[in-house]
Amino acid sequence: QTLDEPIGERFQPPSPWETIASTAMSGTAAFAASSSSSTAVPWPLPGNDRERLRRECYYIYDEQVNSGKRFQKVFIRGTCMIEDVIENALVAKVWDEELGCHLHHGFRRRAAKVLDSLEPLLDLEAEISLSGHSLGGAVATIVGMRLHTRGYNVREVVSFGAPKVTDRAGAEGC
């Protein structure tokens, strides 16, 4: 392939709602072209790929500079699967004993799952930054609050389009 030839169109997988509608209308699963190859992949994803996406909820970048200072940056993904939509929909406020405030039930559940696998990878001495979009931003906010409470050096939490995770009292008190 030469530089003048088009590489191909980038494909954006359908949203979970488009997939559900497509499947309901046709009675078959929708298919999507993969952006990394020219082969078609089933959408929604089959078992192993769905499990991989379920596990790949965050990415961590770990850096140690010459001075010995360590930085850890955590990027938490947003809504990607139907299970994420369900977490988004669990809007009841629940009391969180550790933080001493009310939290969105679904975001709290997802943050607990992420934190269970993430915390063993973190260094108490490192400067930690968290970021996320949408569901990932809400989860990053709660994870950041919990890590701060547990004595980690949380430098910042940056979210893009994150929904509200707590009420006014929680925002002021946590």
MITOR-596071 format. One record per residue: x, y, z of N, C-alpha, C, O in turn; residue in three letters. Coordinates in nm, 2 decimals. Layout:
N
TITOR    n_u    n_v    n_w   ca_u   ca_v   ca_w    c_u    c_v    c_w    o_u    o_v    o_w residuo
TITOR      X      Y      Z      X      Y      Z      X      Y      Z      X      Y      Z     ala
...
END
This chain:
174
TITOR    n_u    n_v    n_w   ca_u   ca_v   ca_w    c_u    c_v    c_w    o_u    o_v    o_w residuo
TITOR   0.08  -0.12   0.00   0.00   0.00   0.00   0.09   0.12   0.00   0.18   0.13   0.08     gln
TITOR   0.06   0.22  -0.09   0.14   0.34  -0.09   0.07   0.45  -0.01  -0.04   0.43   0.04     thr
TITOR   0.14   0.56   0.02   0.09   0.67   0.10  -0.03   0.74   0.04  -0.11   0.80   0.11     leu
TITOR  -0.04   0.73  -0.10  -0.15   0.79  -0.17  -0.28   0.72  -0.16  -0.39   0.77  -0.17     asp
TITOR  -0.27   0.59  -0.13  -0.39   0.51  -0.12  -0.46   0.53   0.02  -0.40   0.54   0.12     glu
TITOR  -0.60   0.54   0.01  -0.67   0.56   0.14  -0.65   0.43   0.23  -0.65   0.32   0.18     pro
TITOR  -0.64   0.45   0.36  -0.62   0.34   0.45  -0.76   0.28   0.48  -0.77   0.16   0.51     ile
TITOR  -0.86   0.35   0.46  -1.00   0.30   0.49  -1.07   0.39   0.59  -1.00   0.47   0.66     gly
TITOR  -1.19   0.38   0.59  -1.27   0.47   0.69  -1.25   0.42   0.83  -1.25   0.30   0.85     glu
TITOR  -1.25   0.51   0.92  -1.24   0.47   1.06  -1.39   0.43   1.10  -1.48   0.50   1.06     arg
TITOR  -1.40   0.32   1.17  -1.53   0.28   1.21  -1.56   0.31   1.35  -1.47   0.28   1.44     phe
TITOR  -1.67   0.36   1.38  -1.71   0.38   1.52  -1.82   0.28   1.55  -1.92   0.27   1.49     gln
TITOR  -1.79   0.19   1.65  -1.89   0.08   1.68  -2.02   0.15   1.72  -2.02   0.26   1.78     pro
TITOR  -2.13   0.08   1.69  -2.26   0.14   1.73  -2.27   0.15   1.88  -2.21   0.07   1.95     pro
TITOR  -2.36   0.24   1.93  -2.38   0.25   2.07  -2.46   0.13   2.11  -2.52   0.06   2.03     ser
TITOR  -2.46   0.10   2.24  -2.54  -0.02   2.29  -2.69  -0.01   2.25  -2.75  -0.11   2.21     pro
TITOR  -2.74   0.11   2.24  -2.88   0.13   2.21  -2.90   0.10   2.06  -3.00   0.04   2.02     trp
TITOR  -2.81   0.14   1.97  -2.82   0.11   1.83  -2.81  -0.04   1.81  -2.88  -0.10   1.72     glu
TITOR  -2.72  -0.11   1.88  -2.70  -0.25   1.87  -2.83  -0.32   1.91  -2.87  -0.42   1.84     thr
TITOR  -2.89  -0.28   2.02  -3.01  -0.34   2.07  -3.12  -0.33   1.96  -3.19  -0.42   1.93     ile
TITOR  -3.13  -0.20   1.91  -3.24  -0.18   1.81  -3.21  -0.26   1.69  -3.30  -0.32   1.63     ala
TITOR  -3.09  -0.27   1.64  -3.05  -0.34   1.52  -3.08  -0.49   1.54  -3.14  -0.55   1.45     ser
TITOR  -3.04  -0.54   1.66  -3.07  -0.68   1.68  -3.21  -0.71   1.69  -3.26  -0.82   1.64     thr
TITOR  -3.29  -0.63   1.76  -3.43  -0.65   1.78  -3.50  -0.64   1.64  -3.60  -0.72   1.62     ala
TITOR  -3.46  -0.55   1.55  -3.53  -0.54   1.42  -3.50  -0.65   1.33  -3.58  -0.70   1.26     met
TITOR  -3.37  -0.70   1.33  -3.33  -0.80   1.23  -3.33  -0.94   1.28  -3.33  -1.03   1.20     ser
TITOR  -3.32  -0.95   1.41  -3.31  -1.08   1.47  -3.17  -1.14   1.47  -3.15  -1.26   1.51     gly
TITOR  -3.08  -1.06   1.42  -2.94  -1.11   1.42  -2.85  -1.00   1.48  -2.89  -0.89   1.49     thr
TITOR  -2.73  -1.04   1.51  -2.63  -0.95   1.57  -2.58  -0.86   1.46  -2.56  -0.90   1.34     ala
TITOR  -2.56  -0.73   1.49  -2.50  -0.64   1.40  -2.35  -0.67   1.38  -2.29  -0.73   1.46     ala
TITOR  -2.29  -0.63   1.26  -2.15  -0.65   1.24  -2.09  -0.51   1.22  -2.14  -0.42   1.16     phe
TITOR  -1.96  -0.50   1.27  -1.89  -0.38   1.25  -1.75  -0.41   1.20  -1.69  -0.51   1.24     ala
TITOR  -1.70  -0.32   1.12  -1.56  -0.33   1.07  -1.46  -0.28   1.18  -1.49  -0.18   1.24     ala
TITOR  -1.36  -0.36   1.20  -1.26  -0.32   1.30  -1.18  -0.21   1.25  -1.14  -0.21   1.13     ser
TITOR  -1.14  -0.11   1.33  -1.06   0.00   1.29  -0.91  -0.04   1.27  -0.84   0.03   1.21     ser
TITOR  -0.88  -0.15   1.33  -0.74  -0.20   1.32  -0.71  -0.30   1.21  -0.60  -0.33   1.18     ser
TITOR  -0.82  -0.35   1.14  -0.80  -0.44   1.03  -0.92  -0.43   0.94  -1.02  -0.36   0.97     ser
TITOR  -0.92  -0.49   0.83  -1.03  -0.48   0.73  -1.13  -0.59   0.75  -1.22  -0.61   0.67     ser
TITOR  -1.11  -0.68   0.85  -1.21  -0.79   0.87  -1.33  -0.74   0.95  -1.32  -0.64   1.03     thr
TITOR  -1.44  -0.81   0.94  -1.56  -0.77   1.01  -1.55  -0.85   1.15  -1.51  -0.96   1.15     ala
TITOR  -1.60  -0.78   1.25  -1.61  -0.84   1.38  -1.75  -0.83   1.43  -1.82  -0.73   1.40     val
TITOR  -1.80  -0.93   1.50  -1.94  -0.93   1.54  -1.96  -0.82   1.65  -1.87  -0.80   1.73     pro
TITOR  -2.07  -0.76   1.64  -2.11  -0.66   1.74  -2.25  -0.69   1.78  -2.33  -0.68   1.69     trp
TITOR  -2.29  -0.71   1.90  -2.20  -0.70   2.02  -2.09  -0.81   2.02  -2.10  -0.91   1.96     pro
TITOR  -1.99  -0.78   2.10  -1.87  -0.87   2.10  -1.90  -1.00   2.16  -1.98  -1.01   2.25     leu
TITOR  -1.84  -1.11   2.11  -1.85  -1.24   2.17  -1.79  -1.25   2.31  -1.72  -1.16   2.35     pro
TITOR  -1.81  -1.36   2.38  -1.77  -1.38   2.51  -1.63  -1.33   2.55  -1.62  -1.25   2.64     gly
TITOR  -1.53  -1.38   2.49  -1.39  -1.35   2.53  -1.36  -1.20   2.51  -1.30  -1.14   2.60     asn
TITOR  -1.41  -1.14   2.40  -1.39  -1.00   2.38  -1.47  -0.91   2.48  -1.42  -0.81   2.53     asp
TITOR  -1.59  -0.96   2.51  -1.67  -0.89   2.61  -1.60  -0.89   2.75  -1.60  -0.79   2.82     arg
TITOR  -1.54  -1.01   2.78  -1.47  -1.02   2.91  -1.35  -0.93   2.91  -1.32  -0.87   3.01     glu
TITOR  -1.27  -0.92   2.80  -1.16  -0.83   2.79  -1.20  -0.69   2.81  -1.13  -0.62   2.89     arg
TITOR  -1.31  -0.64   2.75  -1.36  -0.51   2.77  -1.40  -0.49   2.91  -1.38  -0.38   2.97     leu
TITOR  -1.46  -0.59   2.97  -1.51  -0.57   3.11  -1.39  -0.55   3.20  -1.39  -0.48   3.30     arg
TITOR  -1.28  -0.62   3.17  -1.16  -0.61   3.26  -1.08  -0.48   3.23  -1.02  -0.42   3.32     arg
TITOR  -1.08  -0.44   3.10  -1.00  -0.32   3.07  -1.08  -0.19   3.09  -1.12  -0.12   3.00     glu
TITOR  -1.10  -0.17   3.22  -1.18  -0.05   3.26  -1.09   0.07   3.29  -1.13   0.18   3.29     cys
TITOR  -0.96   0.05   3.30  -0.87   0.16   3.32  -0.73   0.12   3.27  -0.70   0.00   3.24     tyr
TITOR  -0.65   0.22   3.25  -0.51   0.21   3.21  -0.43   0.29   3.31  -0.47   0.39   3.36     tyr
TITOR  -0.31   0.24   3.34  -0.22   0.31   3.43  -0.09   0.34   3.37  -0.03   0.25   3.30     ile
TITOR  -0.04   0.46   3.38   0.09   0.50   3.33   0.18   0.53   3.45   0.14   0.61   3.54     tyr
TITOR   0.29   0.46   3.46   0.37   0.46   3.58   0.51   0.52   3.54   0.57   0.46   3.45     asp
TITOR   0.55   0.63   3.60   0.68   0.69   3.55   0.76   0.73   3.68   0.71   0.78   3.77     glu
TITOR   0.89   0.71   3.67   0.98   0.75   3.77   1.08   0.84   3.70   1.15   0.80   3.61     gln
TITOR   1.10   0.96   3.75   1.19   1.06   3.69   1.33   1.04   3.76   1.34   0.97   3.86     val
TITOR   1.43   1.11   3.70   1.57   1.10   3.75   1.58   1.13   3.90   1.67   1.08   3.96     asn
TITOR   1.50   1.22   3.94   1.51   1.26   4.09   1.46   1.15   4.18   1.47   1.16   4.30     ser
TITOR   1.40   1.05   4.12   1.34   0.94   4.20   1.19   0.96   4.23   1.13   0.87   4.28     gly
TITOR   1.14   1.07   4.19   1.00   1.10   4.22   0.91   1.01   4.12   0.95   0.99   4.00     lys
TITOR   0.81   0.95   4.17   0.72   0.86   4.09   0.59   0.93   4.07   0.52   0.98   4.16     arg
TITOR   0.54   0.91   3.94   0.41   0.96   3.90   0.33   0.84   3.85   0.38   0.76   3.78     phe
TITOR   0.20   0.84   3.89   0.11   0.74   3.84  -0.01   0.81   3.79  -0.08   0.88   3.86     gln
TITOR  -0.04   0.78   3.66  -0.16   0.84   3.60  -0.26   0.73   3.56  -0.22   0.63   3.50     lys
TITOR  -0.38   0.75   3.60  -0.48   0.64   3.58  -0.59   0.70   3.49  -0.64   0.81   3.52     val
TITOR  -0.62   0.63   3.38  -0.72   0.67   3.29  -0.83   0.57   3.29  -0.81   0.45   3.26     phe
TITOR  -0.95   0.61   3.33  -1.07   0.52   3.34  -1.17   0.54   3.23  -1.21   0.66   3.20     ile
TITOR  -1.20   0.44   3.16  -1.29   0.45   3.04  -1.43   0.47   3.08  -1.47   0.44   3.19     arg
TITOR  -1.50   0.53   2.99  -1.64   0.56   3.01  -1.73   0.45   2.96  -1.69   0.34   2.95     gly
TITOR  -1.86   0.48   2.94  -1.96   0.39   2.90  -1.92   0.32   2.77  -1.89   0.39   2.67     thr
TITOR  -1.91   0.19   2.77  -1.87   0.12   2.65  -1.95  -0.01   2.62  -1.97  -0.05   2.51     cys
TITOR  -2.01  -0.06   2.73  -2.09  -0.19   2.72  -2.22  -0.17   2.78  -2.25  -0.07   2.86     met
TITOR  -2.31  -0.26   2.75  -2.45  -0.25   2.81  -2.44  -0.26   2.96  -2.53  -0.20   3.03     ile
TITOR  -2.35  -0.33   3.02  -2.33  -0.33   3.16  -2.30  -0.20   3.22  -2.34  -0.16   3.33     glu
TITOR  -2.23  -0.11   3.14  -2.20   0.02   3.18  -2.33   0.11   3.19  -2.35   0.19   3.28     asp
TITOR  -2.41   0.09   3.09  -2.54   0.16   3.09  -2.62   0.13   3.21  -2.69   0.21   3.27     val
TITOR  -2.62   0.00   3.25  -2.69  -0.04   3.37  -2.63   0.03   3.50  -2.71   0.08   3.58     ile
TITOR  -2.50   0.04   3.51  -2.44   0.11   3.62  -2.48   0.25   3.62  -2.51   0.31   3.72     glu
TITOR  -2.49   0.31   3.50  -2.53   0.45   3.49  -2.68   0.47   3.54  -2.71   0.57   3.60     asn
TITOR  -2.76   0.37   3.52  -2.90   0.38   3.55  -2.93   0.36   3.70  -3.04   0.39   3.74     ala
TITOR  -2.84   0.31   3.78  -2.86   0.28   3.92  -2.84   0.41   3.99  -2.73   0.44   4.06     leu
TITOR  -2.94   0.50   3.99  -2.92   0.64   4.03  -2.95   0.66   4.18  -2.94   0.78   4.23     val
TITOR  -3.00   0.56   4.25  -3.03   0.59   4.40  -2.91   0.63   4.47  -2.79   0.59   4.44     ala
TITOR  -2.93   0.72   4.57  -2.82   0.77   4.65  -2.80   0.67   4.77  -2.90   0.62   4.83     lys
TITOR  -2.68   0.63   4.79  -2.65   0.54   4.90  -2.54   0.60   4.99  -2.45   0.67   4.94     val
TITOR  -2.55   0.57   5.12  -2.45   0.62   5.21  -2.32   0.54   5.20  -2.32   0.42   5.20     trp
TITOR  -2.21   0.61   5.19  -2.08   0.55   5.19  -2.01   0.58   5.32  -1.97   0.69   5.35     asp
TITOR  -1.99   0.47   5.40  -1.93   0.48   5.53  -1.78   0.54   5.52  -1.75   0.62   5.61     glu
TITOR  -1.70   0.49   5.43  -1.57   0.53   5.42  -1.55   0.68   5.40  -1.47   0.75   5.46     glu
TITOR  -1.64   0.74   5.31  -1.63   0.88   5.27  -1.72   0.97   5.36  -1.70   1.09   5.37     leu
TITOR  -1.82   0.91   5.42  -1.91   0.98   5.50  -2.00   1.07   5.42  -2.03   1.19   5.46     gly
TITOR  -2.05   1.02   5.31  -2.14   1.10   5.22  -2.22   1.01   5.14  -2.19   0.89   5.12     cys
TITOR  -2.33   1.07   5.07  -2.41   0.99   4.98  -2.34   0.99   4.84  -2.28   1.09   4.80     his
TITOR  -2.35   0.88   4.77  -2.30   0.86   4.64  -2.40   0.80   4.55  -2.49   0.73   4.60     leu
TITOR  -2.39   0.82   4.42  -2.47   0.75   4.32  -2.44   0.60   4.33  -2.32   0.56   4.32     his
TITOR  -2.54   0.52   4.34  -2.52   0.38   4.37  -2.44   0.31   4.26  -2.34   0.23   4.29     his
TITOR  -2.47   0.33   4.13  -2.40   0.26   4.02  -2.25   0.30   4.01  -2.17   0.22   3.99     gly
TITOR  -2.23   0.43   4.03  -2.09   0.48   4.02  -2.01   0.43   4.14  -1.89   0.39   4.12     phe
TITOR  -2.07   0.42   4.25  -2.01   0.37   4.37  -1.97   0.22   4.35  -1.86   0.18   4.39     arg
TITOR  -2.06   0.14   4.30  -2.03   0.00   4.27  -1.91  -0.01   4.17  -1.82  -0.09   4.20     arg
TITOR  -1.91   0.06   4.06  -1.81   0.05   3.97  -1.67   0.10   4.03  -1.57   0.04   4.00     arg
TITOR  -1.68   0.21   4.10  -1.55   0.26   4.17  -1.49   0.15   4.26  -1.37   0.14   4.27     ala
TITOR  -1.58   0.08   4.33  -1.53  -0.03   4.42  -1.46  -0.14   4.34  -1.36  -0.19   4.39     ala
TITOR  -1.52  -0.18   4.23  -1.46  -0.28   4.15  -1.32  -0.23   4.09  -1.23  -0.31   4.09     lys
TITOR  -1.32  -0.11   4.04  -1.19  -0.06   3.99  -1.09  -0.05   4.10  -0.97  -0.09   4.07     val
TITOR  -1.13   0.00   4.21  -1.03   0.02   4.32  -0.98  -0.11   4.37  -0.86  -0.12   4.41     leu
TITOR  -1.06  -0.22   4.37  -1.01  -0.35   4.42  -0.89  -0.40   4.34  -0.80  -0.46   4.39     asp
TITOR  -0.90  -0.38   4.20  -0.79  -0.42   4.12  -0.68  -0.32   4.10  -0.56  -0.35   4.07     ser
TITOR  -0.71  -0.19   4.12  -0.61  -0.08   4.10  -0.52  -0.06   4.22  -0.40  -0.04   4.20     leu
TITOR  -0.58  -0.06   4.34  -0.50  -0.02   4.45  -0.37  -0.10   4.47  -0.27  -0.04   4.51     glu
TITOR  -0.37  -0.23   4.45  -0.24  -0.30   4.47  -0.13  -0.26   4.37  -0.01  -0.28   4.40     pro
TITOR  -0.17  -0.19   4.26  -0.07  -0.14   4.17  -0.02   0.00   4.20   0.08   0.05   4.14     leu
TITOR  -0.08   0.07   4.30  -0.04   0.20   4.33   0.06   0.21   4.44   0.07   0.12   4.53     leu
TITOR   0.14   0.32   4.44   0.24   0.34   4.54   0.20   0.46   4.63   0.16   0.56   4.58     asp
TITOR   0.20   0.44   4.76   0.16   0.54   4.85   0.24   0.67   4.84   0.20   0.78   4.87     leu
TITOR   0.37   0.65   4.79   0.46   0.77   4.78   0.44   0.84   4.64   0.49   0.95   4.63     glu
TITOR   0.38   0.78   4.54   0.37   0.84   4.41   0.27   0.95   4.41   0.17   0.96   4.49     ala
TITOR   0.29   1.04   4.31   0.19   1.15   4.29   0.09   1.09   4.19   0.13   1.05   4.08     glu
TITOR  -0.04   1.08   4.23  -0.14   1.01   4.15  -0.23   1.11   4.08  -0.28   1.20   4.15     ile
TITOR  -0.26   1.09   3.95  -0.35   1.17   3.88  -0.45   1.07   3.82  -0.42   0.97   3.77     ser
TITOR  -0.58   1.11   3.82  -0.69   1.02   3.77  -0.76   1.10   3.67  -0.78   1.23   3.68     leu
TITOR  -0.81   1.04   3.56  -0.90   1.11   3.47  -0.99   1.01   3.40  -0.97   0.88   3.40     ser
TITOR  -1.10   1.06   3.35  -1.20   0.97   3.29  -1.30   1.06   3.22  -1.32   1.18   3.24     gly
TITOR  -1.38   0.99   3.13  -1.48   1.05   3.05  -1.62   0.99   3.09  -1.62   0.86   3.10     his
TITOR  -1.72   1.07   3.11  -1.85   1.01   3.14  -1.85   0.92   3.26  -1.81   0.97   3.37     ser
TITOR  -1.89   0.80   3.25  -1.89   0.70   3.36  -1.75   0.70   3.42  -1.73   0.69   3.54     leu
TITOR  -1.65   0.70   3.33  -1.51   0.70   3.38  -1.47   0.82   3.46  -1.39   0.81   3.56     gly
TITOR  -1.53   0.94   3.43  -1.50   1.06   3.51  -1.57   1.05   3.65  -1.51   1.09   3.75     gly
TITOR  -1.69   0.99   3.65  -1.76   0.97   3.78  -1.68   0.87   3.86  -1.66   0.90   3.98     ala
TITOR  -1.64   0.77   3.81  -1.56   0.66   3.88  -1.43   0.72   3.92  -1.39   0.70   4.04     val
TITOR  -1.36   0.80   3.84  -1.23   0.86   3.88  -1.25   0.95   4.00  -1.16   0.96   4.08     ala
TITOR  -1.36   1.02   4.00  -1.39   1.11   4.11  -1.40   1.04   4.24  -1.34   1.07   4.34     thr
TITOR  -1.48   0.93   4.24  -1.50   0.85   4.36  -1.37   0.78   4.40  -1.33   0.77   4.52     ile
TITOR  -1.30   0.72   4.30  -1.17   0.65   4.33  -1.07   0.76   4.39  -1.00   0.72   4.49     val
TITOR  -1.06   0.88   4.34  -0.98   0.98   4.39  -1.01   1.02   4.53  -0.92   1.03   4.62     gly
TITOR  -1.14   1.03   4.56  -1.18   1.06   4.70  -1.14   0.95   4.79  -1.09   0.98   4.90     met
TITOR  -1.16   0.82   4.75  -1.12   0.71   4.84  -0.97   0.70   4.86  -0.93   0.68   4.97     arg
TITOR  -0.90   0.72   4.75  -0.75   0.71   4.76  -0.70   0.82   4.86  -0.61   0.80   4.94     leu
TITOR  -0.75   0.94   4.84  -0.72   1.05   4.93  -0.74   1.02   5.08  -0.66   1.04   5.16     his
TITOR  -0.86   0.96   5.10  -0.90   0.92   5.24  -0.80   0.81   5.29  -0.78   0.81   5.41     thr
TITOR  -0.75   0.73   5.20  -0.66   0.62   5.25  -0.52   0.66   5.25  -0.43   0.58   5.28     arg
TITOR  -0.49   0.79   5.23  -0.35   0.84   5.25  -0.27   0.85   5.13  -0.15   0.87   5.14     gly
TITOR  -0.33   0.82   5.01  -0.25   0.83   4.89  -0.23   0.98   4.85  -0.32   1.06   4.89     tyr
TITOR  -0.13   1.01   4.77  -0.10   1.15   4.73  -0.18   1.17   4.60  -0.12   1.16   4.49     asn
TITOR  -0.30   1.21   4.60  -0.38   1.23   4.48  -0.36   1.38   4.44  -0.41   1.47   4.51     val
TITOR  -0.29   1.40   4.33  -0.26   1.53   4.28  -0.38   1.60   4.22  -0.41   1.71   4.24     arg
TITOR  -0.46   1.52   4.14  -0.57   1.58   4.06  -0.66   1.47   4.01  -0.62   1.35   3.99     glu
TITOR  -0.79   1.51   3.99  -0.88   1.43   3.92  -0.94   1.51   3.81  -0.99   1.62   3.84     val
TITOR  -0.92   1.47   3.69  -0.97   1.54   3.57  -1.08   1.46   3.51  -1.06   1.35   3.47     val
TITOR  -1.20   1.52   3.49  -1.31   1.45   3.43  -1.36   1.53   3.31  -1.36   1.65   3.31     ser
TITOR  -1.41   1.45   3.21  -1.47   1.51   3.10  -1.62   1.46   3.09  -1.64   1.34   3.07     phe
TITOR  -1.71   1.55   3.10  -1.85   1.51   3.08  -1.90   1.41   3.19  -1.98   1.33   3.16     gly
TITOR  -1.84   1.42   3.31  -1.88   1.33   3.42  -2.01   1.38   3.48  -2.03   1.49   3.50     ala
TITOR  -2.10   1.28   3.50  -2.22   1.31   3.57  -2.20   1.33   3.72  -2.09   1.31   3.77     pro
TITOR  -2.30   1.38   3.79  -2.29   1.41   3.93  -2.28   1.28   4.01  -2.35   1.19   3.99     lys
TITOR  -2.18   1.27   4.11  -2.16   1.15   4.18  -2.22   1.16   4.33  -2.24   1.06   4.39     val
TITOR  -2.23   1.28   4.38  -2.28   1.30   4.51  -2.37   1.43   4.52  -2.39   1.49   4.42     thr
TITOR  -2.42   1.46   4.63  -2.50   1.58   4.65  -2.42   1.69   4.70  -2.30   1.68   4.72     asp
TITOR  -2.48   1.81   4.73  -2.41   1.92   4.78  -2.33   1.90   4.91  -2.22   1.93   4.92     arg
TITOR  -2.40   1.83   5.00  -2.34   1.80   5.13  -2.22   1.71   5.11  -2.11   1.73   5.18     ala
TITOR  -2.23   1.61   5.02  -2.12   1.53   4.99  -2.00   1.60   4.93  -1.88   1.57   4.96     gly
TITOR  -2.03   1.69   4.84  -1.92   1.77   4.77  -1.85   1.86   4.87  -1.73   1.88   4.86     ala
TITOR  -1.93   1.91   4.96  -1.87   2.00   5.06  -1.79   1.93   5.17  -1.69   1.97   5.22     glu
TITOR  -1.85   1.81   5.21  -1.79   1.74   5.32  -1.69   1.63   5.29  -1.60   1.60   5.37     gly
TITOR  -1.69   1.58   5.17  -1.59   1.48   5.13  -1.47   1.55   5.09  -1.37   1.48   5.05     cys
END
